[in-house]
Amino acid sequence: IYIFPMVASYIGGDIVSGVLATGFFEEDPLTLFLDIGTNGEIVVGNRDFLACAACSAGPAFEGGGIRHGMRATTGAIEAVHLDPHTYEPMLLTIGGRRPKGICGSGIIALLSQLFLNGLIDRSGKFRRDLEHPRLREGRDGWEYVLVWAENSATGEDIVFTEADIDNLIRAKGAIFAGCQILLESVGLSVEALERVILAGNFGSYLDLEQAITIGLLPDLPRDRFFFVGNSSLLGARFMALSREMREKAAEVARMMTHFELSAHPRYMDYYMSALFLPHTDIELFPSVKEKLEG
């Protein structure tokens, strides 16, 4: 039995395995490796150095803390598009079944669409002046009705509430602020990144444009982004077949310098600035600004 070395409390063997599998620790391009889940694990570096950190994003990206959130299983809404004139939704569910709820990729898609179509403002609040049958005040505040009861598999309306939006904005804010702080800690900025690797099952289903629109991912040229899926499992396979890979796994762990984000004096400033769509500083997201002004 071989267990991958861990680096810190929330930077475990799975992240070491992912870095091993992607191989960027042996290459020149400055790379951001990001595994998004309940915790967001972040690694920045190249062949010269590796810096890592973890931030608590909460379960929103996996459907937790969302009124009708669910895991990515049959019946989960995984993609949403709103008609820009009628605000009526077009949905795609896993398995093509009647919708039971909405999973992480669908949640990000819906938030992006509500924002771009002007149903919510940059703080995530629904427009009170807009009269539309799907926009109403529910038992927990304002909400958008995504699926009417007669069309759902549960027999009840599937809604997306302001409380859901708040949870999602906090989650994406933690991830983006974590990336900014880690880069600042090594004297770099987001613009210096030459490559962004998105790992984990959630990353495999993430729509890049929508994730950038809400401020989850940095607004960089799209050809710098790469999706690798379950990189920790891939690294485990490499290790199982090669003694050399075991030695490299130990090397990766030794190269990593861990940063405690919560101890950084400016972390809360960065985090609070990220609690808007896409961010307090819209200049960090020029492509989103262009969409909003277009």
PyMOL commands that set and color helices and strands:
alter all, ss='L'
color gray80, all
select helices_A, chain A and resi 13-22+24-26+60-62+94-96+104-116+149-151+162-185+190-192+201-204+208-213+222-224+231-241+243-255+261-263+267-273+282-284+286-293
alter helices_A, ss='H'
color red, helices_A
select strands_A, chain A and resi 31-35+39-45+50-56+76-82+89-93+101-102+135-138+141-147+158-161+195-199+225-229+256-258
alter strands_A, ss='S'
color yellow, strands_A
deselect
rebuild
show_as cartoon
